């Protein structure tokens, strides 16, 4: 689970997902009744930037599964679940908890929501990563909608090693490369059955349902189609891609460039497929974000780009790597910035102006600068120090020094994130 070697295309996918979600939230601030003729389709497609959430889930499954696949194929022991947990906690919790707490305080100080048991309960459920199980707590705080997905993803972090435990302790014949990947397809199928059961037998009632009733009404609108089991199916497709990528020949080939381009094109084509339907892009079994074609397109891209000759050089530029590096901070802070802007300054994004488009463009650029500044500060001042501290604890637990571990990593190829 070392990070000494970058996987071609992974930074590109992370940056694309980050920008898709940001464009989505900016588009929501546009008055669609005043969009100039000729730009309707552009803004409609921008609204489907929320499909970037699916890209994030596939990418996480891909990266986090690779150490497990490599160890399984090499007949090595199961990777340390203690280190796995420590790394996930160090990467996610500090930034998430800070943004969650800021959002909680803003909820009753700026947005005017009562500081009652309901709001406190939502915050506590989010803090302990348990908000994903009920519509009342689905959105842990006001004014920071994207935080809903972090507890969803942590559920996937828990389910992933459980799936691999079944493989590592299965009979030897199940540990062969082909059979183990087929077994993982069975895990995806099981998660789809679980999603179907949730949607079928745990519907929400119609009282207060709909976005006109705020975050809780929106949560009732989303659930049960938005549930952690269904999202694990998206995540698990990424894990399957990790398993396929680890058994592909290490030799780079232009064939992978061709497949990668086709897969990226297939993924981009899924956005206009959502036009005319719900903005969530509900597809097969009611799973959002054009499931399964969009996750499959992303998975194929991730599996082939590391072996491509040209695409990683073209896609993983310095700017792309910077966006990928600060993407988590950008994701968790963007809605706080945008909601504060519209609350404190109602005229922002061209509201009330005859030239709505110019106002929207100007304030969007201002918002992007602020969001990336906060995301950068979040990474360098909070996220990275905690990550480095966690790595030091890992080295102490292993009885290694940073220098000795670095030399060991140089002697053998890295296998993970």
C-alpha positions in Angstrom: 0.0 0.0 0.0 2.9 2.3 -0.8 2.6 5.5 -2.7 6.0 5.7 -4.3 4.7 5.2 -7.8 1.9 7.1 -9.5 -0.6 5.2 -11.7 -1.0 6.7 -15.1 -4.5 8.3 -15.5 -5.5 8.2 -11.8 -4.7 11.9 -11.2 -6.6 12.8 -14.4 -9.7 10.9 -13.2 -9.6 12.5 -9.8 -9.2 16.0 -11.3 -12.1 15.4 -13.7 -14.4 14.2 -10.9 -13.4 17.2 -8.8 -14.1 19.7 -11.6 -17.4 17.9 -12.6 -18.8 18.3 -9.1 -17.6 21.9 -8.9 -19.2 22.8 -12.2 -22.4 21.2 -11.1 -22.7 23.3 -8.0 -21.8 26.5 -9.9 -24.5 25.7 -12.5 -27.0 25.4 -9.7 -26.4 29.1 -9.0 -27.5 30.1 -12.5 -31.0 31.3 -13.2 -32.0 28.8 -15.9 -34.9 31.0 -16.9 -32.5 33.6 -18.1 -29.9 31.5 -19.9 -29.1 33.1 -23.3 -30.3 31.2 -26.4 -27.7 28.8 -27.6 -26.3 28.0 -24.1 -29.2 25.9 -22.8 -27.5 22.6 -23.6 -24.2 23.7 -22.1 -25.8 24.5 -18.7 -28.0 21.4 -18.8 -24.9 19.3 -19.3 -23.1 21.2 -16.5 -25.9 20.2 -14.1 -25.0 16.6 -14.7 -21.5 17.3 -13.2 -22.9 15.6 -10.1 -22.1 12.3 -12.0 -18.5 13.0 -10.9 -19.4 11.5 -7.6 -19.6 8.1 -9.4 -16.1 8.7 -10.8 -14.8 9.3 -7.3 -16.3 6.0 -6.0 -14.9 4.0 -8.9 -11.5 5.6 -8.5 -11.4 4.9 -4.7 -12.4 1.3 -5.3 -9.7 0.9 -7.9 -6.9 2.4 -5.9 -7.7 0.8 -2.5 -8.2 -2.7 -3.9 -4.8 -3.0 -5.7 -2.7 -3.9 -2.6 -5.2 -6.7 -1.8 -5.2 -8.0 -5.3 -1.4 -8.0 -5.5 -1.0 -9.8 -2.2 -3.7 -12.3 -3.2 -2.0 -13.1 -6.5 1.4 -13.4 -4.9 0.1 -15.8 -2.2 1.1 -13.2 0.5 -0.8 -12.6 3.7 -3.8 -10.2 3.8 -2.5 -6.6 3.9 -2.6 -5.1 7.4 -6.1 -4.0 8.1 -4.8 -1.8 10.9 -2.6 0.1 8.5 -5.5 0.2 6.0 -7.8 1.7 8.6 -5.2 4.2 9.8 -4.5 5.4 6.3 -8.2 5.9 5.5 -8.8 7.7 8.8 -5.8 10.0 8.3 -6.8 10.8 4.8 -10.5 11.5 5.3 -11.3 12.4 8.9 -9.4 15.6 9.7 -10.6 17.5 6.7 -14.1 16.0 6.9 -14.5 16.7 10.7 -13.3 20.3 10.3 -15.6 21.1 7.4 -18.5 19.3 9.1 -18.0 21.4 12.3 -17.7 24.7 10.4 -20.9 23.8 8.5 -22.6 22.9 11.8 -21.8 26.3 13.3 -22.8 28.1 10.2 -26.2 26.3 10.2 -27.4 28.1 13.3 -25.3 31.2 13.3 -25.6 32.4 9.6 -28.4 30.3 8.0 -30.8 30.7 10.9 -31.6 27.0 11.6 -32.5 26.3 15.2 -29.9 24.7 17.4 -32.2 21.9 18.4 -31.9 18.1 18.9 -32.5 17.5 15.2 -29.6 19.6 14.0 -27.3 18.3 16.8 -28.3 14.7 16.0 -27.5 15.2 12.3 -24.1 16.6 13.2 -23.3 13.7 15.6 -24.4 11.1 13.0 -22.1 12.7 10.5 -19.2 13.0 12.9 -19.4 9.3 13.6 -19.9 8.5 9.9 -23.4 7.1 10.4 -25.5 9.7 8.7 -26.0 7.6 5.5 -28.6 5.2 7.0 -31.6 7.6 7.4 -33.1 10.5 5.5 -33.2 12.7 8.7 -29.4 12.6 9.0 -28.5 12.1 5.3 -27.2 15.7 5.1 -25.3 16.1 8.3 -25.3 20.0 8.2 -26.9 22.8 6.3 -25.0 24.5 3.6 -22.5 21.7 2.8 -24.4 19.2 0.7 -21.5 17.2 -0.6 -20.6 15.9 2.9 -23.4 13.3 2.4 -21.1 11.2 0.3 -18.2 10.8 2.8 -20.1 8.4 5.2 -21.3 6.6 2.1 -17.7 6.1 1.0 -16.5 5.0 4.4 -19.1 2.3 4.3 -17.4 1.1 1.1 -14.1 1.2 3.0 -15.5 -1.3 5.5 -17.1 -3.6 2.9 -14.0 -3.8 0.7 -11.8 -5.7 3.1 -14.7 -7.9 4.1 -15.0 -9.0 0.5 -11.3 -9.7 0.3 -11.4 -11.7 3.6 -13.6 -14.1 1.8 -11.1 -14.5 -0.9 -8.0 -14.7 1.3 -9.4 -17.5 3.5 -11.1 -19.4 0.7 -9.9 -22.7 -0.7 -6.7 -22.4 -2.8 -8.5 -22.9 -6.1 -10.6 -19.8 -5.5 -7.4 -17.7 -5.1 -6.4 -18.2 -8.8 -6.4 -15.0 -10.8 -9.4 -15.8 -13.0 -11.5 -17.4 -10.3 -10.9 -14.6 -7.8 -12.0 -12.0 -10.3 -15.1 -14.0 -11.1 -15.8 -14.3 -7.4 -15.6 -10.5 -7.2 -18.2 -10.2 -9.9 -20.3 -12.3 -7.6 -19.7 -9.7 -4.8 -20.9 -6.9 -7.2 -24.0 -9.0 -7.9 -24.7 -9.5 -4.2 -24.5 -5.8 -3.6 -27.0 -5.2 -6.4 -29.4 -7.7 -4.8 -28.9 -5.8 -1.5 -29.7 -2.5 -3.3 -32.8 -4.0 -4.8 -34.0 -5.2 -1.5 -33.5 -1.8 0.1 -35.3 0.0 -2.7 -38.1 -2.5 -2.7 -38.8 -2.9 1.0 -37.5 0.4 2.6 -39.3 3.2 0.7 -39.7 6.6 2.2 -43.1 8.1 2.8 -44.5 11.0 0.9 -44.8 13.4 3.8 -42.4 16.4 3.3 -40.8 14.6 0.4 -39.1 16.7 -2.3 -36.4 19.4 -2.5 -39.0 22.1 -1.9 -38.8 21.0 1.8 -35.1 21.5 2.1 -32.3 19.1 2.7 -34.5 16.6 4.6 -37.1 16.6 1.9 -34.4 16.2 -0.7 -33.0 13.2 1.3 -36.4 11.6 1.3 -36.5 12.2 -2.5 -33.1 10.5 -3.0 -33.6 7.6 -0.6 -33.8 4.7 -0.9 -32.3 4.8 -4.3 -29.3 6.5 -2.7 -28.2 3.9 -0.2 -24.7 2.7 0.8 -25.2 -0.8 -0.6 -26.0 0.5 -4.1 -23.0 2.8 -3.9 -20.8 -0.1 -2.9 -21.7 -1.7 -6.3 -20.2 1.4 -8.0 -17.2 1.2 -5.7 -16.8 -2.6 -6.3 -16.7 -2.1 -10.0 -13.6 0.1 -9.4 -12.2 -2.7 -7.3 -12.7 -5.2 -10.1 -10.9 -2.8 -12.4 -8.0 -2.8 -9.9 -8.0 -6.6 -10.1 -7.9 -6.6 -13.9 -5.2 -3.9 -14.1 -2.9 -5.9 -11.8 -2.9 -8.9 -14.0 -2.4 -7.1 -17.3 1.0 -7.4 -18.9 3.4 -4.7 -17.6 4.5 -3.8 -21.1 3.0 -0.6 -22.4 1.1 -0.7 -25.7 -0.8 1.6 -28.0 -3.7 -0.8 -27.8 -4.4 0.5 -24.3 -4.3 4.1 -25.5 -7.1 3.2 -28.0 -9.1 1.4 -25.4 -8.6 4.3 -22.9 -9.8 6.9 -25.4 -12.8 4.8 -26.2 -13.6 4.3 -22.6 -13.2 8.1 -21.8 -15.5 8.9 -24.7 -18.0 6.3 -23.5 -18.0 7.9 -20.1 -18.5 11.4 -21.4 -21.4 10.2 -23.6 -23.3 9.2 -20.5 -23.9 12.8 -19.4 -26.2 13.7 -22.3 -28.0 10.4 -21.7 -29.4 11.9 -18.5 -31.1 14.8 -20.4 -34.8 14.6 -20.1 -34.8 12.7 -16.9 -33.9 13.3 -13.3 -30.7 15.3 -12.7 -29.5 12.3 -10.6 -29.3 10.2 -13.7 -31.1 7.2 -12.3 -30.5 4.2 -14.4 -30.4 0.4 -13.9 -32.1 -0.7 -10.7 -32.6 3.0 -9.9 -28.9 3.5 -9.0 -27.9 7.1 -9.9 -25.3 8.5 -12.2 -26.0 6.3 -15.3 -25.2 3.0 -13.6 -23.6 0.8 -14.8 -22.3 2.3 -18.0 -20.6 5.3 -16.5 -18.8 3.3 -13.7 -17.8 0.7 -16.3 -16.4 3.4 -18.6 -14.4 4.9 -15.7 -13.2 1.4 -14.6 -12.0 0.5 -18.1 -10.1 3.8 -18.3 -8.4 3.2 -15.0 -7.5 -0.4 -15.9 -5.9 0.6 -19.2 -4.3 4.0 -18.7 -1.4 2.7 -16.6 -0.3 0.5 -19.5 -0.9 3.2 -22.2 2.0 4.7 -24.1 0.8 8.3 -24.7 -2.3 9.1 -22.7 -0.8 9.4 -19.2 1.8 11.9 -20.5 -1.0 13.9 -22.1 -3.5 13.7 -19.3 -1.5 13.8 -16.1 -0.1 17.3 -16.4 1.2 19.5 -13.6 -2.1 21.3 -13.3 -4.1 18.1 -13.3 -1.9 16.7 -10.5 -2.4 19.9 -8.5 -6.1 19.7 -8.8 -6.0 16.0 -7.9 -3.9 16.7 -4.9 -6.2 19.3 -3.4 -9.4 17.7 -4.7 -10.7 16.5 -1.4 -10.5 20.0 0.2 -12.1 21.5 -2.9 -14.9 18.9 -2.6 -15.8 19.4 1.0 -15.5 23.2 1.0 -17.1 24.2 -2.2 -20.7 24.3 -1.1 -19.8 26.2 2.1 -18.2 28.9 0.0 -21.0 29.0 -2.5 -23.8 29.0 0.0 -22.2 31.7 2.1 -21.8 33.9 -1.0 -25.4 33.6 -1.9 -26.6 34.1 1.7 -24.4 37.1 2.6 -24.6 38.7 -0.8 -27.9 37.8 -2.5 -26.9 39.7 -5.7 -24.1 37.2 -6.5 -24.1 35.1 -9.6 -26.1 37.7 -11.5 -29.2 37.4 -9.4 -31.5 40.4 -10.1 -29.3 41.6 -12.9 -30.3 42.0 -16.6 -27.0 40.5 -17.6 -27.2 37.3 -15.6 -24.6 35.4 -17.6 -21.8 38.0 -17.0 -22.6 38.1 -13.3 -22.6 34.4 -13.1 -19.3 34.1 -14.9 -17.6 36.8 -12.8 -18.7 35.4 -9.5 -18.0 31.8 -10.5 -14.4 32.8 -11.2 -14.2 34.5 -7.8 -15.7 31.5 -6.1 -13.3 29.1 -7.9 -10.3 31.1 -6.7 -11.6 31.1 -3.1 -12.5 27.4 -3.2 -9.1 26.3 -4.5 -7.3 28.5 -2.0 -9.2 26.9 0.8 -8.8 23.4 -0.7 -5.0 24.0 -1.0 -4.8 25.3 2.6 -6.8 22.3 3.8 -4.4 19.9 2.1 -1.1 21.5 3.1 -2.1 22.7 6.6 -4.4 19.9 7.8 -4.6 16.9 5.6 -0.9 16.3 4.6 0.5 16.8 8.2 -1.9 14.2 9.5 -1.1 11.8 6.7 2.6 12.2 7.4 2.0 11.6 11.1 0.1 8.5 10.3 2.9 7.2 8.1 5.4 7.8 10.9 3.2 5.7 13.2 3.1 3.0 10.6 6.9 2.9 10.4 7.2 2.8 14.1 4.8 -0.1 14.3 6.7 -2.0 11.6 10.0 -1.3 13.3 11.4 0.6 10.3 12.7 4.1 9.8 11.6 6.4 7.0 15.0 6.0 5.3 15.0 2.2 5.5 11.4 2.0 4.2 12.3 4.3 1.3 15.2 2.1 0.3 13.0 -0.9 0.5 10.5 0.7 -1.8 13.3 1.5 -4.3 14.2 -2.2 -4.4 10.8 -3.4 -5.5 7.9 -1.9 -7.5 5.1 -0.3 -5.5 1.7 -1.8 -5.5 -0.8 0.8 -4.5 -2.0 4.3 -3.9 
